[in-house]
């Protein structure tokens, strides 16, 4: 009986440390984020709806998704705050556009030479 109890404890502790605790921390961080929402913030919901916060209530937020189209959703449905249009997004690194193509290029002259 004692070995079963010890094995159970040995298995529960890592399970809690690796799965339950990180999830609780994410939930705490998300609740803190949602409490900082303010009118004018651009947001994205978990369902993929993008819009601008028009009004913030206790448990709900009104989001303008198009001109004169305002929807009400639960605060906890807001997944992230988006950067304002035209401002650089600090969470995304700018990828330089590469103009060189690593593939060899062929010209019509090369094709004609190979055919003869």
Backbone bond lengths (Angstrom), bond angles and torsions (degrees), N, CA, C in turn:
res aa  C-N    CA-C-N  psi(-1)  N-CA   C-N-CA  omega(-1)  CA-C   N-CA-C  phi
1 X - - - 1.445 - - 1.535 111.03 -
2 X 1.312 116.43 -40.64 1.455 120.89 -179.66 1.533 111.98 -64.25
3 X 1.333 120.10 -41.96 1.469 119.69 178.34 1.536 112.52 -61.90
4 X 1.309 117.82 -35.57 1.465 121.10 178.79 1.526 109.59 -65.96
5 X 1.307 117.55 -42.09 1.464 121.78 179.16 1.530 110.58 -64.46
6 X 1.296 117.36 -43.12 1.469 121.57 178.96 1.523 110.17 -64.96
7 X 1.326 117.54 -43.55 1.466 121.16 178.37 1.527 110.93 -62.00
8 X 1.305 117.27 -40.31 1.463 121.22 178.75 1.523 110.30 -62.57
9 X 1.291 117.93 -45.42 1.471 121.90 179.37 1.526 109.86 -64.72
10 X 1.327 117.13 -42.07 1.464 121.27 -179.67 1.528 110.43 -62.71
11 X 1.308 118.55 -33.36 1.459 121.67 179.84 1.532 112.43 -82.64
12 X 1.308 118.19 -33.41 1.473 121.44 -177.70 1.523 111.36 -70.96
13 X 1.302 118.46 -40.49 1.465 121.21 -176.68 1.534 111.86 -61.11
14 X 1.331 121.01 -50.92 1.472 119.22 178.15 1.538 112.31 -65.16
15 X 1.328 117.00 -36.88 1.458 120.35 177.70 1.523 110.36 -58.33
16 X 1.320 116.53 -46.07 1.468 120.74 179.12 1.532 110.18 -64.38
17 X 1.324 117.47 -44.11 1.461 121.23 -175.89 1.525 112.20 -69.41
18 X 1.315 118.24 -33.73 1.457 121.03 -175.52 1.522 114.25 -93.26
19 X 1.321 118.34 -25.32 1.460 119.83 -174.06 1.527 112.44 -118.14
20 X 1.291 118.38 -54.49 1.466 121.05 -172.35 1.521 111.87 -72.92
21 X 1.304 119.11 -47.30 1.469 121.72 -177.23 1.531 112.82 -61.46
22 X 1.337 120.68 -47.30 1.467 119.12 178.23 1.532 112.59 -61.30
23 X 1.331 117.20 -36.31 1.463 120.01 178.14 1.525 110.64 -65.53
24 X 1.315 117.91 -40.92 1.462 121.28 177.54 1.527 110.82 -62.75
25 X 1.334 117.23 -38.95 1.464 120.56 178.20 1.525 111.12 -65.24
26 X 1.348 117.44 -42.05 1.466 120.31 177.59 1.521 111.32 -62.60
27 X 1.329 117.21 -40.28 1.460 120.53 178.47 1.527 110.94 -63.94
28 X 1.316 116.84 -41.95 1.466 120.98 178.32 1.531 110.61 -62.18
29 X 1.328 116.70 -44.91 1.467 120.96 179.62 1.525 110.99 -63.96
30 X 1.332 117.68 -39.66 1.464 120.79 179.82 1.523 110.86 -66.97
31 X 1.318 117.78 -41.95 1.477 120.45 177.87 1.529 110.41 -62.26
32 X 1.332 116.78 -41.19 1.468 119.98 178.28 1.523 110.16 -64.59
33 X 1.333 118.33 -40.58 1.460 122.11 177.81 1.522 110.95 -61.56
34 X 1.323 116.73 -45.81 1.467 121.11 -176.92 1.530 110.74 -63.52
35 X 1.307 117.23 -33.19 1.469 120.08 179.27 1.525 112.06 -69.68
36 X 1.329 118.55 -17.59 1.465 120.81 -179.51 1.527 112.81 -92.56
37 X 1.342 117.92 1.48 1.465 119.87 179.58 1.525 110.41 -63.01
38 X 1.323 115.36 141.49 1.466 120.85 -179.55 1.525 108.49 -141.02
39 X 1.322 117.36 154.48 1.467 119.87 176.68 1.525 110.73 -55.29
40 X 1.335 115.20 136.99 1.457 120.86 -179.23 1.515 113.25 100.31
41 X 1.332 117.85 -15.76 1.461 120.88 178.16 1.526 109.66 -70.44
42 X 1.336 116.73 136.68 1.465 121.02 173.04 1.516 106.53 -89.18
43 X 1.330 116.54 129.87 1.461 120.97 -174.58 1.527 111.78 -131.97
44 X 1.326 114.62 166.25 1.449 122.32 171.72 1.520 106.81 -129.94
45 X 1.328 116.42 136.37 1.459 119.72 178.09 1.521 109.26 -91.26
46 X 1.332 115.58 169.01 1.460 119.85 178.00 1.516 111.21 -63.81
47 X 1.335 117.74 -24.40 1.465 120.55 179.42 1.522 112.08 -86.16
48 X 1.339 117.82 -1.24 1.454 121.36 175.76 1.513 114.71 96.29
49 X 1.325 118.09 5.73 1.461 121.14 178.83 1.523 108.87 -77.42
50 X 1.334 116.38 128.86 1.459 122.07 177.07 1.515 108.00 -105.43
51 X 1.325 117.06 144.26 1.450 120.12 177.56 1.514 111.47 -175.43
52 X 1.324 114.20 -175.62 1.460 122.27 179.70 1.518 108.82 -115.08
53 X 1.316 117.02 132.83 1.460 121.53 -179.44 1.527 108.63 -66.68
54 X 1.331 115.59 124.52 1.464 121.25 178.50 1.526 110.72 -98.07
55 X 1.334 116.39 -38.75 1.460 120.23 -178.40 1.525 108.37 -154.17
56 X 1.338 116.08 147.86 1.458 121.05 -179.46 1.513 108.38 -121.12
57 X 1.335 116.30 125.08 1.459 122.12 176.05 1.519 110.01 -103.94
58 X 1.339 115.70 -166.36 1.462 119.50 179.31 1.519 111.69 -68.46
59 X 1.338 116.59 -50.30 1.463 120.60 -178.15 1.522 113.13 -117.11
60 X 1.324 117.43 -6.13 1.461 120.86 -176.49 1.518 110.93 -126.08
61 X 1.313 114.37 165.27 1.455 121.29 176.45 1.523 106.69 -139.04
62 X 1.327 116.48 138.14 1.454 121.05 176.85 1.522 107.36 -98.63
63 X 1.330 115.21 128.34 1.453 121.38 -173.78 1.520 109.06 -121.78
64 X 1.333 115.80 128.60 1.454 120.96 175.50 1.526 107.15 -88.09
65 X 1.342 115.62 114.74 1.460 120.67 -176.60 1.521 112.09 -98.92
66 X 1.316 117.25 -17.15 1.463 124.42 176.34 1.520 105.78 -155.91
67 X 1.329 118.51 165.55 1.457 119.06 178.97 1.530 111.04 -56.10
68 X 1.317 115.89 123.73 1.467 124.63 179.78 1.526 113.84 64.40
69 X 1.334 118.66 20.99 1.465 122.43 174.72 1.524 107.11 -120.94
70 X 1.338 115.41 107.99 1.458 121.05 -176.88 1.522 108.49 -118.60
71 X 1.326 116.24 129.27 1.456 121.16 176.92 1.525 108.90 -115.23
72 X 1.320 115.39 154.37 1.461 121.12 177.70 1.524 107.75 -108.78
73 X 1.316 116.24 131.15 1.459 120.36 177.72 1.525 109.23 -139.07
74 X 1.303 115.20 161.68 1.461 120.91 177.21 1.525 109.13 -66.00
75 X 1.314 115.59 142.88 1.469 119.57 178.17 1.525 111.20 -57.64
76 X 1.331 115.77 -39.26 1.461 119.37 -177.13 1.519 112.56 -69.75
77 X 1.347 118.66 -9.00 1.461 121.73 176.91 1.521 111.91 -81.74
78 X 1.333 117.78 -9.64 1.463 121.81 179.28 1.521 107.92 -80.74
79 X 1.339 115.61 123.37 1.464 118.68 -176.56 1.515 113.31 -94.39
80 X 1.347 117.64 -37.51 1.460 118.16 -176.28 1.518 111.20 -157.59
81 X 1.320 114.04 161.74 1.463 121.88 175.28 1.519 106.96 -98.26
82 X 1.322 116.06 132.51 1.458 120.99 -179.05 1.520 109.73 -97.77
83 X 1.321 115.83 156.51 1.459 120.97 176.57 1.527 108.43 -70.48
84 X 1.298 116.74 150.15 1.458 121.34 177.52 1.525 108.91 -64.97
85 X 1.345 118.06 149.26 1.462 119.27 -179.41 1.526 111.00 -58.89
86 X 1.300 115.90 134.78 1.456 121.00 178.27 1.514 114.26 89.08
87 X 1.337 117.81 -14.74 1.458 119.06 179.21 1.522 108.67 -94.43
88 X 1.325 117.30 146.67 1.460 119.12 -179.76 1.522 110.16 -68.10
89 X 1.309 115.92 143.01 1.454 121.60 178.53 1.526 108.23 -85.24
90 X 1.337 118.43 113.92 1.469 120.05 -176.37 1.520 113.16 -69.07
91 X 1.325 118.35 -16.55 1.456 119.59 -178.36 1.517 112.83 -85.94
92 X 1.327 117.31 -12.43 1.461 120.48 -179.05 1.520 109.59 -112.55
93 X 1.309 115.35 130.18 1.460 120.19 176.40 1.522 108.29 -78.84
94 X 1.304 115.68 138.46 1.451 119.47 178.82 1.519 109.20 -74.97
95 X 1.309 116.04 124.93 1.455 120.73 177.29 1.514 108.52 -89.45
96 X 1.323 117.75 124.58 1.459 118.68 177.32 1.521 109.21 -67.21
97 X 1.283 116.29 140.95 1.454 121.27 178.59 1.519 107.66 -81.01
98 X 1.307 115.35 122.96 1.462 118.96 179.06 1.513 108.49 -91.43
99 X 1.308 114.98 130.55 1.459 119.40 -179.57 1.510 111.97 -97.75
100 X 1.318 116.79 -15.40 1.460 118.40 -179.52 1.524 109.21 -90.19
101 X 1.301 115.79 137.78 1.453 122.44 179.04 1.526 107.38 -101.38
102 X 1.336 118.77 122.46 1.469 119.94 -176.42 1.524 112.94 -71.83
103 X 1.333 117.44 -12.73 1.463 119.05 179.83 1.520 109.72 -77.76
104 X 1.329 117.14 144.72 1.471 119.03 177.59 1.523 109.97 -68.12
105 X 1.298 115.11 143.61 1.459 119.75 179.73 1.512 109.68 -100.13
106 X 1.306 114.44 148.29 1.463 119.34 176.46 1.512 107.87 -120.44
107 X 1.279 115.28 147.15 1.459 120.55 176.73 1.524 108.39 -112.88
108 X 1.311 115.02 167.94 1.459 117.81 -179.35 1.526 111.06 -63.49
109 X 1.334 117.47 -28.27 1.456 121.34 176.44 1.518 112.11 -64.77
110 X 1.367 116.13 -38.81 1.453 120.17 178.37 1.539 111.28 -64.52
111 X 1.319 116.14 -37.41 1.454 119.99 -179.68 1.515 112.02 -67.79
112 X 1.346 115.89 -38.07 1.451 119.47 -179.60 1.522 111.56 -69.39
113 X 1.341 116.36 -35.67 1.468 119.34 -179.80 1.502 110.30 -68.48
114 X 1.328 118.22 -38.60 1.454 122.02 -177.93 1.528 111.27 -70.65
115 X 1.321 118.64 -25.12 1.455 121.70 -177.14 1.511 111.81 -77.68
116 X 1.342 119.71 -22.67 1.454 120.62 -175.81 1.499 113.34 -89.73
